Amino acid sequence: MAGVELLGYAPLVVVTLLALPAALVPVSRRARLLVSRLALPIFGRYVVESTDRRARIERMRAAFVGDSYRVFASQTLFVAAVAGVAGSVYGVYLGAFVLRSLAVEAEVLRSALPGPLGFLAAIVRVPDLSLLQLFALLLVSSATVGAGLAVGAYWARWTYLDQRARARGIEIDATMPRTVAFVYALSRSGMPFQAVLRTLSQNRDVYGEAARELGVAVRDMEAFGTDVLTALHETAGRTPSQNLEEFTENLASVLSSGQSVSAFLHDQYERFQEEAEAQQRQYLELLSTFAEVYVTVLVAGPLFFITVLVVVGLVIQNTLSLVRIVSYAAVPLLTFGFVVYVDSMTEGLNVPRKGSDQPDAAAVLAGSDRTSTQQADGSAVEVTDGGSVGAVGPDAENWARLAVYDQIGAVQQTLSDPVGTLLRRPAYTLFLTGPIGLVLVALAVDSAVREAAVAAAAGSPSALPAIVRALDGPIVQAAILGFTGIAVAHEIDKRRLRAIEAEMPDFLDRMASINEAGVTVVGCLNRLSDAELGRLGDEIGRVWRDIQWGASVGESLGRLERRTGSPAVSRAVTLIRNAMAASGDISPVLHIAADEAQETRRLRRERRQEMLTYLVVIYVSFLVFLGIIVALTVSFIPAIEAASQSGGSATGQIQGVDAGVLGGLRTVNTDAYELLFFHTAAIQGVCSGIVAGQLGEGSVADGLKHASVLLALTYVVFIIL
């Protein structure tokens, strides 16, 4: 019978496996390619004739989707069809599950319900259904779920474009000030304007979405021969950012009228700096609203709800299960949703960072003597006529060896500099703290825990709380250890970056002053190599040593950029290297870079000072939460337990409390409430810490140190109790 019952789930497993590629389309390139190959022959001929094709193409261009309209629309219809078919099967199983769950005899329901609610047994009981009625009910369930999933998948795919376009608009607006500063600085250096745009496009990993958007205009000019005015007008019509649209339209007008581009860019640079200040004020107001919403809804709200449920559970009816749902599910899920929402509303406001500290193998090999038709692994590559050229000749084996070296190069560097690796990637500290945490948990497993585990495996419901009570302390200790390791590594690296970026304006101003006196860039670096510039001074000293050992200025500055991993350094280095290629007099460019770095640092400092208030508010709100939870654990629950025991053995008044209120209460599971309150406080501490870091310092990683502090405080308080 068990085999037959398991066989009944075969359609569910099969349809899930078949629908998996469609579900993985947003995250997997292979799944997207597979779905495209299946969708185009089926739906390709229908999507071309769509009435709203032009509007959807504009949405795709604003969202920067790499697929064509025919491919994306065919994928959407295919995903919706798969979702509908899978949903129909899921609907059958869902209907069967509901019927099976509610198929309880009326007498059993009546015995489980309180006396005054016994009449509900006849209402909620599922009546006996005929085969035709059962088929109709499952058909309705299947059609409802299937149609809902199909419509939802279709709507979600097109709505995703609007959300992505909105997110790109936010990111473009956030990167406009430094992008305009870069364009203005290079135009002051004497570089032709089209070369300025080309240079900006080549450094889009430094300057973000605004550079990426203008890079499309550069591609149109270079690949398709489009003139600069037409390319700028097309960018204005495509971009989801109103600021970039206005900037490109005005820039096209200036270029067509022959006015001074540098003067226009100077005015735009000052305007965007003012808008950056206004944007920061709006951003801080938005964060303050988020902080108030979090304290009200996700700290005070659960606390009030838990308190009410505890009082109701102790006086009227057991509500321990509802409290567990709120503590273990509602609070973490709502906090996760809040964090995601805040991140989506504030995305792009942080400075973009390069995805890797090291150049990839393709970039390294591109600068070597390898032929353009040969890959690093020596395999065949495609050529423009659609054919392929194989890697032949005496150097094929050497290229294969070089490819292997490139693959293991990252591992070698990680092992050669373990401390630096931990600071660059704080999550790697789990390789150290994780085993220690596992040892702590293993040491807590004694004979009593093993016996309880055996009893729980045998089906004893009372054994599981004993296991949880014995292991939750070591698990919390391991969590504190893991959070602390990541937080310490992240904080050390962040402080290093702050120390470097704090000296960047002074360094750029000094370098500009020395260059104005007629000293070359190499001479400027020589004079500044022993200047008092803190952490940045040490890095400039290394740059000068690289130059002394024969490296060019561009190479040594590129190594500085990779070593520091700082966005401010990346922008300054990119600007200096490109200004050097245009002119030897780079002092105006350096002054602009210094002003931009100083303004960025000032705005960041103001934000940190403003958000310190809300960081304190979140800490205070959690302390209030913890205090009330402790009061419930220490005073309220024991008092109710004592009163209930007295009420069970005597009648009349019990120390001023009417025993009639507590007459129906005989026992209070104090241990269960204490364990639940400890878990609730620990979960709320982690959630509050993560939100505090995100609101106060800008990222979830910054919240881990607050989470470790609040979690450790909770653990110490309950240990003392």
KAWOFEN-V109892 format. One record per run of one state. SS is the DSSP state (hx for helix, st for strand, lp for the rest). FROM is the first residue (numbers start at 1). TO is the last residue. If there is no record, write none. Layout:
ss = {SS	SS}
from = {FROM	FROM}
to = {TO	TO}
//
This chain:
ss = {lp	hx	lp	hx	lp	hx	lp	hx	lp	hx	lp	hx	lp	hx	lp	hx	lp	hx	lp	hx	lp	hx	lp	hx	lp	hx	lp	hx	lp	hx	lp	hx	lp	hx	lp	st	lp	st	lp	hx	lp	hx	lp	hx	lp	hx	lp	hx	lp	hx	lp	hx	lp	hx	lp	hx	lp	hx	lp	st	lp	st	lp	hx	lp	hx	lp}
from = {1	2	8	10	24	29	48	53	64	69	103	106	113	115	118	120	125	131	189	193	203	204	208	209	225	228	239	242	258	261	316	320	347	361	367	381	383	388	390	396	417	418	425	426	444	447	458	461	517	521	529	534	549	553	565	567	583	587	650	653	655	657	659	670	698	700	721}
to = {1	7	9	23	28	47	52	63	68	102	105	112	114	117	119	124	130	188	192	202	203	207	208	224	227	238	241	257	260	315	319	346	360	366	380	382	387	389	395	416	417	424	425	443	446	457	460	516	520	528	533	548	552	564	566	582	586	649	652	654	656	658	669	697	699	720	721}
//
